[in-house]
Amino acid sequence: MGSLRSAAGRWLAAAGGLLVGSLSLAACGSSGPAETITLYNGQHLETTQALVAAFEAKTGIGVQLRSDDENVLADQIVAEGARSPADVFLTENSPALEFLQQKGLLSPIEGSTRAVTEARDDSPSGHWIGISARVSVLVYNPSVVPRDQLPTSVLQLAQPKWRGKLALAPAETDFAPIVTSVIRTDGQTAAEAWLAGLKANAGAHLYPDNETVISQVNAGAAGLGIINQYYWYRERAAVGRAGMHSALAFFAPRDPGYVIDVSGAAVLASSHHQAAAQRFVAFLASRAGQEIISHSDSFEYPIDSGVHAAPGEVPFAQLKPNPITVAELGDGAAATALLQKVQLL
C-alpha cells in the first residue's frame, strides 16, 4: 500500500493494526501534557516521530500517533465521521486530503499558516497545506539497461521492448498521481492502453511497494522501474553506496510521468482540539519543522524554499515536472477506477 516505509511500519500494516503511540514530553513531568491531540499518520514513521517529539518539546502539547496507509486512514475517518478521534491527518500524497475535503470533513487552515506556504502546494480551498514533496523518476540497473537506452517518456514503457524488464508497484499511492497525470495529458483511452502495456511488460515483476521495486532493480532481476526519488536514497542509506547497483534518471521535462507529489496536513472538522491541532500543522510548515524534514531519513523535499534538500539530490527548483496542479490531481478516483479496470488493483 506504500504509506508506511519503515520495517516496523510494514510489520504493523501486515498485522492489520494501527500503531498507537504516545510520545510524551519529559519536561511536563509525571502529570503528562496539559492537552493531547491525535495524529492520523500516513507518512514515514521515523520522520513523523521526530516532528512530534520536537513539537511536544516546544509546546507542551502531547501527540498520540496512529499510523497506517493514508487511504486506509482516510476511509477510517469517513467511517468514523463526527466521532473520529483524529485531530490532524498527515499524508504522503494530496489525493487522500482532497477526498476528505470534498466530503466536508476538514477545517480551513489558519491564514497565518497558509501565508508561509506556497499556494501551488496547498489545497485550492484552503483546507490543507503542503508539508513536503517528492518527484517520480526511473530507477534502472545500468548492467541491464544502459543509460543511453532509457526511455525519455513514461508512455514509452508500454512498448513491447520493455517486456520482462519493467518493475512496477501499481498499488502504491505514489503511482496513482502518475496515472492521473497521463489521463489529463493524453486522455482516458490512451491512459488505459498505456496501463495495459505496463501490465503486460511487468508480468511477474508486479510488486506491492516501491522498496521491492528498487531491490529487484538493484539486484538485476528487473531492468528499470517507476518510483519516487526518495525511495532510492533511503535504500542507499540502508545498504551503503557499495550495495547500490542502480541509478536514477528523470523523464523528459514536462513528461506526464514527471510528477511532483505533495505530502500535506489537515485539521479535522470534528476535532475537539482545534487550536492545538492548528498549532501542530503550523509547526510542520515552520522553519523548525521543515529543517527536521530536510535532515530526516525520508529524503523528501522540504516545501520551504529556504530549506535545502538532502545533499546529492537535484535541487527542487531545478526540477521540470509536468505542470499538473494539486487541484488537477484531485482525489485520485479516476486513476483508481482505471487501475481497477485493467486489473492492476
DRENLORO-751394 format. One record per residue (C-alpha): residue number from 1; y, x, z. Coordinates in steps of 0.05 Angstrom, whole numbers. Layout:
N
+-----+--------+--------+--------+
!   n !      v !      u !      w !
+-----+--------+--------+--------+
! NUM !      Y !      X !      Z !
...
+-----+--------+--------+--------+
***
This chain:
345
+-----+--------+--------+--------+
!   n !      v !      u !      w !
+-----+--------+--------+--------+
!   1 !      0 !      0 !      0 !
!   2 !     44 !     60 !      7 !
!   3 !     95 !     49 !     62 !
!   4 !     61 !     89 !    117 !
!   5 !     57 !    161 !     94 !
!   6 !     31 !    198 !    154 !
!   7 !    -42 !    205 !    170 !
!   8 !    -30 !    166 !    234 !
!   9 !      4 !    111 !    195 !
!  10 !    -53 !    107 !    145 !
!  11 !   -102 !    101 !    202 !
!  12 !    -63 !     43 !    231 !
!  13 !    -57 !      8 !    165 !
!  14 !   -132 !     15 !    153 !
!  15 !   -146 !    -13 !    222 !
!  16 !   -104 !    -73 !    203 !
!  17 !    -59 !    -66 !    262 !
!  18 !     14 !    -54 !    276 !
!  19 !     37 !      7 !    313 !
!  20 !     74 !    -19 !    374 !
!  21 !    110 !     38 !    406 !
!  22 !    170 !     44 !    451 !
!  23 !    208 !    109 !    451 !
!  24 !    240 !    107 !    519 !
!  25 !    305 !    141 !    538 !
!  26 !    293 !    191 !    593 !
!  27 !    366 !    191 !    613 !
!  28 !    360 !    118 !    633 !
!  29 !    312 !    136 !    689 !
!  30 !    252 !     95 !    712 !
!  31 !    290 !     29 !    704 !
!  32 !    289 !     38 !    628 !
!  33 !    342 !     19 !    577 !
!  34 !    391 !    -37 !    592 !
!  35 !    375 !    -70 !    525 !
!  36 !    317 !    -63 !    476 !
!  37 !    314 !    -82 !    403 !
!  38 !    251 !    -88 !    360 !
!  39 !    248 !    -50 !    294 !
!  40 !    200 !    -71 !    239 !
!  41 !    190 !     -5 !    203 !
!  42 !    164 !      5 !    132 !
!  43 !    190 !     76 !    128 !
!  44 !    158 !    143 !    145 !
!  45 !    137 !    141 !    217 !
!  46 !    158 !    211 !    237 !
!  47 !    228 !    204 !    207 !
!  48 !    238 !    136 !    239 !
!  49 !    216 !    162 !    306 !
!  50 !    267 !    218 !    301 !
!  51 !    322 !    168 !    284 !
!  52 !    301 !    122 !    341 !
!  53 !    300 !    178 !    392 !
!  54 !    370 !    201 !    372 !
!  55 !    397 !    130 !    374 !
!  56 !    367 !    117 !    442 !
!  57 !    396 !    182 !    469 !
!  58 !    464 !    166 !    441 !
!  59 !    470 !     93 !    461 !
!  60 !    421 !     78 !    518 !
!  61 !    393 !     21 !    476 !
!  62 !    317 !     21 !    473 !
!  63 !    279 !     11 !    408 !
!  64 !    209 !    -18 !    403 !
!  65 !    176 !      4 !    339 !
!  66 !    127 !    -35 !    297 !
!  67 !    104 !     -1 !    233 !
!  68 !     65 !    -25 !    173 !
!  69 !     72 !    -33 !     97 !
!  70 !    140 !    -62 !     81 !
!  71 !    111 !   -120 !     42 !
!  72 !     64 !   -137 !     99 !
!  73 !    123 !   -137 !    147 !
!  74 !    167 !   -178 !    100 !
!  75 !    113 !   -231 !     95 !
!  76 !    105 !   -229 !    170 !
!  77 !    179 !   -241 !    181 !
!  78 !    176 !   -301 !    135 !
!  79 !    116 !   -329 !    172 !
!  80 !    149 !   -317 !    240 !
!  81 !    214 !   -350 !    218 !
!  82 !    263 !   -362 !    274 !
!  83 !    211 !   -339 !    324 !
!  84 !    207 !   -268 !    296 !
!  85 !    216 !   -214 !    349 !
!  86 !    245 !   -168 !    297 !
!  87 !    318 !   -148 !    304 !
!  88 !    321 !    -96 !    248 !
!  89 !    279 !    -85 !    185 !
!  90 !    276 !    -16 !    154 !
!  91 !    243 !     -8 !     86 !
!  92 !    226 !     44 !     34 !
!  93 !    248 !      0 !    -24 !
!  94 !    302 !    -52 !    -36 !
!  95 !    259 !   -110 !    -64 !
!  96 !    230 !   -127 !      5 !
!  97 !    300 !   -134 !     32 !
!  98 !    323 !   -176 !    -27 !
!  99 !    263 !   -220 !    -16 !
! 100 !    285 !   -236 !     55 !
! 101 !    358 !   -241 !     35 !
! 102 !    341 !   -295 !    -16 !
! 103 !    306 !   -334 !     38 !
! 104 !    368 !   -332 !     82 !
! 105 !    335 !   -291 !    137 !
! 106 !    385 !   -234 !    142 !
! 107 !    452 !   -228 !    177 !
! 108 !    512 !   -198 !    140 !
! 109 !    521 !   -124 !    155 !
! 110 !    586 !   -110 !    191 !
! 111 !    643 !    -88 !    146 !
! 112 !    655 !    -24 !    185 !
! 113 !    585 !     -2 !    169 !
! 114 !    588 !    -21 !     95 !
! 115 !    653 !     17 !     90 !
! 116 !    617 !     83 !     98 !
! 117 !    562 !     69 !     47 !
! 118 !    563 !     66 !    -29 !
! 119 !    566 !     -5 !    -56 !
! 120 !    516 !     14 !   -110 !
! 121 !    464 !     28 !    -56 !
! 122 !    476 !    -36 !    -16 !
! 123 !    458 !   -109 !    -21 !
! 124 !    504 !   -144 !    -71 !
! 125 !    513 !   -199 !    -19 !
! 126 !    526 !   -151 !     39 !
! 127 !    462 !   -168 !     77 !
! 128 !    431 !    -98 !     79 !
! 129 !    453 !    -26 !     66 !
! 130 !    421 !     34 !     33 !
! 131 !    398 !     89 !     80 !
! 132 !    362 !    139 !     36 !
! 133 !    337 !    146 !    -36 !
! 134 !    282 !    175 !    -79 !
! 135 !    271 !    184 !   -153 !
! 136 !    210 !    172 !   -197 !
! 137 !    182 !    233 !   -232 !
! 138 !    120 !    261 !   -265 !
! 139 !     73 !    306 !   -225 !
! 140 !     29 !    348 !   -270 !
! 141 !    -21 !    405 !   -269 !
! 142 !      1 !    459 !   -318 !
! 143 !    -71 !    481 !   -327 !
! 144 !    -89 !    412 !   -354 !
! 145 !    -23 !    391 !   -387 !
! 146 !     25 !    447 !   -407 !
! 147 !     97 !    432 !   -392 !
! 148 !    118 !    433 !   -465 !
! 149 !     67 !    378 !   -479 !
! 150 !     92 !    330 !   -426 !
! 151 !    117 !    261 !   -446 !
! 152 !    192 !    250 !   -443 !
! 153 !    186 !    175 !   -431 !
! 154 !    144 !    134 !   -383 !
! 155 !    128 !     90 !   -443 !
! 156 !     91 !    147 !   -477 !
! 157 !     40 !    148 !   -420 !
! 158 !      8 !     86 !   -452 !
! 159 !    -10 !    127 !   -514 !
! 160 !    -85 !    140 !   -523 !
! 161 !    -75 !    215 !   -518 !
! 162 !    -68 !    208 !   -443 !
! 163 !   -134 !    172 !   -433 !
! 164 !   -173 !    204 !   -376 !
! 165 !   -114 !    248 !   -357 !
! 166 !    -67 !    197 !   -322 !
! 167 !    -70 !    184 !   -248 !
! 168 !    -37 !    120 !   -222 !
! 169 !    -25 !     83 !   -157 !
! 170 !     -4 !     14 !   -181 !
! 171 !     -7 !    -19 !   -112 !
! 172 !     46 !     29 !    -85 !
! 173 !    111 !     -7 !    -70 !
! 174 !    145 !     51 !   -105 !
! 175 !    113 !     33 !   -171 !
! 176 !    139 !    -38 !   -177 !
! 177 !    212 !    -17 !   -188 !
! 178 !    189 !     24 !   -248 !
! 179 !    155 !    -38 !   -276 !
! 180 !    218 !    -78 !   -264 !
! 181 !    258 !    -25 !   -300 !
! 182 !    212 !    -28 !   -361 !
! 183 !    215 !   -104 !   -362 !
! 184 !    291 !   -104 !   -360 !
! 185 !    298 !    -48 !   -411 !
! 186 !    244 !    -66 !   -462 !
! 187 !    224 !   -138 !   -446 !
! 188 !    165 !   -174 !   -415 !
! 189 !    118 !   -168 !   -475 !
! 190 !    129 !    -94 !   -483 !
! 191 !    121 !    -83 !   -408 !
! 192 !     55 !   -120 !   -408 !
! 193 !     28 !    -78 !   -467 !
! 194 !     52 !    -15 !   -432 !
! 195 !     16 !    -33 !   -367 !
! 196 !    -48 !    -49 !   -405 !
! 197 !    -43 !     20 !   -437 !
! 198 !    -33 !     54 !   -369 !
! 199 !    -93 !     17 !   -341 !
! 200 !   -137 !     40 !   -399 !
! 201 !   -113 !    111 !   -394 !
! 202 !   -120 !    117 !   -319 !
! 203 !   -191 !     89 !   -320 !
! 204 !   -226 !    117 !   -258 !
! 205 !   -161 !    151 !   -236 !
! 206 !   -131 !     88 !   -204 !
! 207 !   -115 !    105 !   -132 !
! 208 !    -90 !     69 !    -70 !
! 209 !    -30 !    114 !    -57 !
! 210 !     14 !    169 !    -84 !
! 211 !    -15 !    220 !    -36 !
! 212 !    -82 !    213 !    -72 !
! 213 !    -48 !    217 !   -140 !
! 214 !    -18 !    284 !   -120 !
! 215 !    -82 !    311 !    -90 !
! 216 !   -122 !    293 !   -153 !
! 217 !    -70 !    324 !   -200 !
! 218 !    -64 !    385 !   -155 !
! 219 !   -139 !    394 !   -158 !
! 220 !   -140 !    386 !   -234 !
! 221 !   -182 !    323 !   -232 !
! 222 !   -125 !    288 !   -268 !
! 223 !    -71 !    319 !   -312 !
! 224 !     -9 !    281 !   -292 !
! 225 !     16 !    221 !   -253 !
! 226 !     77 !    179 !   -235 !
! 227 !    104 !    188 !   -164 !
! 228 !    169 !    191 !   -126 !
! 229 !    191 !    262 !   -118 !
! 230 !    187 !    267 !    -43 !
! 231 !    111 !    260 !    -41 !
! 232 !    105 !    327 !    -76 !
! 233 !    150 !    362 !    -26 !
! 234 !    112 !    330 !     32 !
! 235 !     46 !    355 !      2 !
! 236 !     74 !    425 !     -6 !
! 237 !     97 !    425 !     66 !
! 238 !     27 !    405 !     87 !
! 239 !    -15 !    453 !     44 !
! 240 !     35 !    510 !     33 !
! 241 !     62 !    539 !    -31 !
! 242 !     -3 !    576 !    -46 !
! 243 !    -41 !    510 !    -44 !
! 244 !      4 !    476 !    -96 !
! 245 !    -23 !    478 !   -167 !
! 246 !     21 !    423 !   -193 !
! 247 !     94 !    416 !   -211 !
! 248 !    147 !    362 !   -222 !
! 249 !    182 !    341 !   -286 !
! 250 !    236 !    289 !   -299 !
! 251 !    234 !    238 !   -354 !
! 252 !    290 !    239 !   -406 !
! 253 !    358 !    217 !   -380 !
! 254 !    363 !    141 !   -373 !
! 255 !    290 !    130 !   -389 !
! 256 !    262 !     66 !   -358 !
! 257 !    214 !    109 !   -318 !
! 258 !    271 !    149 !   -287 !
! 259 !    287 !    103 !   -228 !
! 260 !    326 !    112 !   -164 !
! 261 !    293 !     74 !   -106 !
! 262 !    336 !     57 !    -47 !
! 263 !    310 !     51 !     24 !
! 264 !    350 !      2 !     65 !
! 265 !    361 !    -31 !    132 !
! 266 !    379 !   -102 !    152 !
! 267 !    391 !   -143 !    214 !
! 268 !    350 !   -206 !    221 !
! 269 !    389 !   -271 !    226 !
! 270 !    341 !   -293 !    281 !
! 271 !    356 !   -232 !    324 !
! 272 !    378 !   -246 !    395 !
! 273 !    409 !   -176 !    399 !
! 274 !    457 !   -178 !    341 !
! 275 !    507 !   -128 !    368 !
! 276 !    454 !    -76 !    386 !
! 277 !    418 !    -87 !    320 !
! 278 !    483 !    -77 !    281 !
! 279 !    496 !    -15 !    321 !
! 280 !    428 !     14 !    302 !
! 281 !    439 !      1 !    228 !
! 282 !    507 !     33 !    233 !
! 283 !    475 !     94 !    265 !
! 284 !    426 !    101 !    207 !
! 285 !    485 !    104 !    158 !
! 286 !    526 !    151 !    203 !
! 287 !    532 !    225 !    191 !
! 288 !    486 !    238 !    250 !
! 289 !    432 !    192 !    222 !
! 290 !    439 !    220 !    152 !
! 291 !    431 !    291 !    178 !
! 292 !    366 !    271 !    212 !
! 293 !    340 !    243 !    146 !
! 294 !    362 !    306 !    110 !
! 295 !    324 !    352 !    157 !
! 296 !    263 !    307 !    165 !
! 297 !    195 !    317 !    133 !
! 298 !    204 !    255 !     89 !
! 299 !    243 !    296 !     37 !
! 300 !    284 !    236 !     16 !
! 301 !    355 !    239 !     -8 !
! 302 !    408 !    221 !     44 !
! 303 !    454 !    166 !     18 !
! 304 !    516 !    201 !     48 !
! 305 !    543 !    245 !     -8 !
! 306 !    568 !    294 !     44 !
! 307 !    497 !    308 !     69 !
! 308 !    453 !    353 !     26 !
! 309 !    381 !    341 !      8 !
! 310 !    326 !    389 !     29 !
! 311 !    331 !    459 !     -2 !
! 312 !    298 !    464 !    -70 !
! 313 !    307 !    391 !    -90 !
! 314 !    350 !    374 !   -150 !
! 315 !    418 !    351 !   -121 !
! 316 !    425 !    276 !   -121 !
! 317 !    490 !    279 !   -161 !
! 318 !    453 !    315 !   -218 !
! 319 !    401 !    260 !   -228 !
! 320 !    406 !    220 !   -292 !
! 321 !    366 !    156 !   -280 !
! 322 !    361 !     91 !   -317 !
! 323 !    425 !     55 !   -292 !
! 324 !    387 !     -5 !   -264 !
! 325 !    421 !    -33 !   -202 !
! 326 !    391 !    -58 !   -137 !
! 327 !    412 !   -127 !   -158 !
! 328 !    372 !   -119 !   -223 !
! 329 !    312 !    -93 !   -185 !
! 330 !    316 !   -158 !   -146 !
! 331 !    257 !   -179 !   -103 !
! 332 !    204 !   -149 !   -149 !
! 333 !    170 !   -215 !   -162 !
! 334 !    167 !   -207 !   -238 !
! 335 !    137 !   -138 !   -232 !
! 336 !     84 !   -162 !   -182 !
! 337 !     66 !   -221 !   -226 !
! 338 !     57 !   -175 !   -287 !
! 339 !     16 !   -125 !   -248 !
! 340 !    -29 !   -181 !   -226 !
! 341 !    -34 !   -209 !   -296 !
! 342 !    -61 !   -143 !   -323 !
! 343 !   -105 !   -136 !   -261 !
! 344 !    -72 !    -74 !   -233 !
! 345 !    -63 !   -111 !   -168 !
+-----+--------+--------+--------+
***
